[in-house]
């Protein structure tokens, strides 16, 4: 038997990391997750947020009503017109942990960034970082590389107004193949405007400004032609709420704390859900089912609290049980406000009250219509789940708050045994699940939610995702459609997107749905192999390898070996998010793509059709 070799444990084994080394070694502790920018909460957007949050805090404290932001492919510039960092502390404020103005609660009473690490994390995770402060006619700047001070100026005179300018370029070795998606940035900028009425944000030359706060947010996020009554907008001290009901399935919430978008909700969002049901029941003096009251709701809530407690460094879920150290509970604070203000509003606006009552009764009818088949379908799903051959599950899940890998969880929706087999063999069993489709799913356009329970495959899918009663129990952070890039594969993509948009639109709106990009070509010689996702990438690979390399075109996922697949679904995974733009009407989109063959759609198909002959000619 081989002798066990023991590692020595001496003083030399103990290592102390400086601030930048620790951030770079454990970035997840500071910015949540890394990513390449394909998801709305990927690290590069958190970096932008950490810098802009400081400018917002200045505005909230009454200093500077304009922020200028410029973002190109790899560089971010943020200039505010607040007080400016004290010139003697410019270097310390961006490079010394636990250094900042926010520890003085009198200066920043209801700020988001209270831990003094946000700007330092951006500095440590950037290959270029420059900070410049302007204060009372004087300025000072400092430049850094990965947190290391490279150069700093003396204090010099300036003609520029007070404030701070920060320029940074995220480190491509940390955020591999990153890219900023304009839609995500635009949403982020709009949220700043909505939550800080009166503030002007100039983003790449375009002005973002809101007069009516959350009312403007819902107007932008919702198709106003399909709402059942005008948006109810309620404002109070440290709380603002906007709400309406539409015709979609599910519930949709936008919740914020001290200007921070809490994408995973928290105590304030749960308090709103409870308060709405309680107030509505008392107003109508009827014990409506809670699900009927909240069905098809679209609501936004913003609260400002002292010393908020979040469940993670990225502050996506509020954990505070109270509004402040000595304040009421969050539940009581929200409930008291909703009970008074919403009740008053409904009494003063009888037309809105009647429209709300009709929407609740409609939800009640729809729920009762499918209750019988729902019960049978769920019983079948429970039996199937015991030996569900469609689902190859993973060990970690998104709805498990204790899971360290919750943010990395994903499920691949595949078609065909060969593709499912390749992904299943190549996947990470800790965080990647696979759900295998039996062929082309049913076209659910214009069908009712009854079909979700009548169709065994859809029923099993909703149970695999755990989204029957909303997104709170969603088991995977990313739901990834993984189909071939041919005509049949594209059709399956459309059918699955139709299913989600029709019955679970909030899954798409909250940024959980993606398309897996797989390489179209493999270009290799005896020394190197390149996988190419476009004709342009193929031409570059051929040029870089020289000579006459071997070129293989992948026509289906099943043709890619599990060994190769491992590279495409792990660290170097390429995902295309399914994004709904602000002016997108789900009904109009589905009617165009999935409705009857209208002349307009036929023209679109003819104009965009690419047949195999064209592809072959391109390759030649």
Steps between C-alpha positions, in 0.01 A plus 500: 500500500643838402604725782275805542684826437399772742525868409712706735311760701735775622514878524580502128159340431321811630457762228347844532351646182488873441166656400542475122632143510201391706250667266662342195522158664141506630311748275168328575515628858497857369300506176299177516592327177715557195339406166553651155217754498231270357300515827364821649670443837842399363803656665575766240160664567565480875827689442310777320241507776758525779644816344168663407353422845753737653385776265136424581572525873642847439176600322283354779695712751424809290818541297494500117195426287686365196710188435680430171571140401683382188543129430675356196586136433753477783525840672271674752509871588285643782503873587282648773462854631483428871742624764798307363727275706710706745826549307724368775307169504469429125739203505379363835131505402555268202778279636458454875233262625277644774575855389211721390250767599207266548603381845381841622124435500428873517655550155340197335200392707322286243776394266536161328879469513583487869790257508775710341605238244304576180740744331800301623357185340462683168859622529640154577305336215600755233809510280461879486346713774524876532335713766493880486342732755402864441451714806481877538712583197762231564545146371702184561510167312648154543540204261501130591551162332324206671494702822867595485570875509686592179501879505345790688496874447563787734208724596453735205266789409197423276211678332268196532211493745502291816455124474678176417596328175582130493622310193553124501546200269395160645772234501440264206690223680235511776192575286584276205368608158282762669272738314256762620144444371343844433151392612626397845689826542197700388279320755758573770515870409120531483471352850730773631276761337172346623624471859643850511235724345664826390842348433633517144723218381680549169584155363701495178354838405135411574319665792310280748268692729184415695242732651258246650731226629347153520198611297740560211668165567175303463403705195829400337493136610133429422288517187256771607246390239453170684470615862160466667512839675735804518813451710440564871790713627549548876777700667593540865800564723769250397255289298356513149270247330353469148269222386250384240358175361534373144392193305820296534558194716696515822617788721763758410685715753774761488635562850765741623676589825688830529514511120630142469303269268433192711446254215430214743258702711518462875309612807365820340361320194343226711348765727345671195350172374342434839380859549329511158298187574402616848396850386301372200314244712404766755400756235263261317408315821562168324745224584654480150764234442844668521602353163195658333579844643859490382454322166608719204626776730787727401637698793804695611605588855787715622596548865780690671622354826778554751783246487336246265597135540541310172542127451806539276769753406319574172194610700241325281281386791405702806524315832415790735206429727478865613508841331778620732673415827208643699233502229193283438525161334510505120174308498322755722652799318385386155164367624407822680586709194312277253198461730452877525610623156360223277172490690465880463585478129239231430231699684585812298520313167194271469568421131841360589354309794241337273761411234718341769203301633422367151863396445498309832175322411641408157807348667272307734303355207817403312646334810185295561478395134837328512496387864374149413748429222775671701453255786518198269799639310692571821437147624635363171800734522581381853502139383707589193750697708592185690640354180501798263718400207458845346686676781863441589515722805796672663588509870483876564190713444425871460222499760734365768623815675774303677647368175832666417452414133135615469591781258680253270206260461357441153278256314541412131180432305607264221333307219600147402695226674837573336509868602373420851757224531792726404399775742424254780846342473679835478307698763598594855270285714518752784337791316381386154178309435359367171134470397443295184211583266332227297493697176323818400291637788140609452441852367328664800420828329153625601438193720402532868710386794293183504737362235794518744329229706344306212833466318714254698831640371415861592371390839822312572701801381325745730552257790868455411540880511268530803323808362136393521428756775748768395875551478575491872569127483692506168757221522748627238644849452520452122253312280689428179341391172758272334386402152665451162564809290295360209138559394356240739715626788391859439137391496537323834659816642199702389255246644676501839523879508129514417426269794697714746377836367140381502487346848816606689592844357674607823758223442603689185456851640720422800782378277493124558454375140797450266595341168812281499744598229701205370779518243416469131853403398808325633823616335816309589843381398727255681594756766196718566119484496267800470122485550320770303153643555474697177634519147720791607656302785560209260687723255718640782580149623597382149725803461667456840573129444629551147533226238193286440347415838221246540158668515201316648149643494276395790142455382356368826583484870509121479804521269709668773679251725452524879869592540457794265165594650659542842683808374182659364284470813750572776732799549484610136122458461343750259141595571266734318244644744136521392422868566166675477544864401292771665273546199454127439144370521504127576164456331616678182826304485329164543229590249764587240722193547256233617161608367351433159727547197437864426642665184716717729664199662540320166691803374721496810580129453584543130723803573691318774506146360839330470496160334767232516619594149586853620693365797702265281585786264614712796727222622651467152 
